[in-house]
Amino acid sequence: MRVAADLCIVPMGVGPSVSPYVREIKAIIEASGLTATMHPNGTNIEGELRDICDLAERCEARLAELGVQRTFFTMIFSTRRDKQQSMADKLTAVS
């Protein structure tokens, strides 16, 4: 199933700045080949649901390798079955 997702991954217990961890996650997302756009509170990603869930698991595994003991995730999914619609199409529709 093709979805648009909003993914937010927050490493817990690492101090007030999470930038080094976000850079690691960003690199994994960019290497995934999925269409993704980072924003201040997460990343919009489009692709197959299973691929996005697998990507989230890879991000969590990398954080664990870096010593993060607790991670908070939010994932919001949007689907459209009547036609194909990309994230860019959605933005164009409201402009």
N, C-alpha and C positions, 0 to 999 in steps of 0.2 A: 504494500500500500504506500503510495506516494503521499508525503506530508510536508508541511512547513512547520518547523519547530522553533521554539524559543528556549534555549538552553542556558541555564545559569549554574555554574559550579563554584562553590565557595569553600576553600580549604579552611578548616576551623583550627584554632589554637596555635596559629603561626605568627601572631602579632598583628599590629594594625595595618601593615602593608602586605598585600597579597600579590603585588606586581610580578615578582619572580615566578610565582606559580602560574599566574595568568599567562605569562609568556610561554611557559611550557605547554599549557593547554592550547594556546593559540597555534603553536607550531604543529601540534597533533592534528588540529582541525584543518589547518592549511594543507597538510600532507594527505588528508583524507580524500581529496578530489571532489568533495561535496561542495555545492554552492553555499557559501557562508558569508555573513556580514556581522562583524563585531559591533556592539554598541556599548554604552557605558555600564549597563547592568547585565550583560550576557551576550549571546550570539544567536542570530537567526540563521537557521540551516534548512535547506530543502533537500529532499532525497527520499529514499525508501526508509520506512520506519525502522526496519531491522538494522539498516546501516547506521542510522543516527543513534540507536540504542547501543550498538557495538562501539561506536565512536565515544559515547559517554563512558562506557566501561573502560576503554583504553585510556581516557583522560584520568579516570579515578585510579587506575593501576599505576600510571606515571606519578601521580601525586603520592601514592603509597610508597613508591620507590624513593621519593624525595623525603620520606619520613612523616608525611601527613597522616595522622592517626584518625582523623574524623573529617568527613566531607559532607557538605549540604548541597543537594541538587534540587533545582526546580526545572521541570520540562513541561512545556505547553505545546500541544499539537493541534494543527488545523488541517482538515482534509476537504477536498472538493471532489465529488463523484460525477457531477453533471458535465464537467469540462476540465481540461488541464489549465491550471493557473499558477504561474510562478509568483514568487514574492514581488518581483518587479511589476508583474501584471497587476497585482493587488494595489500597489502604490499608484500606478498609472490610473487605475479606475477611480481613485478618489481625488485626483489632482485636476 
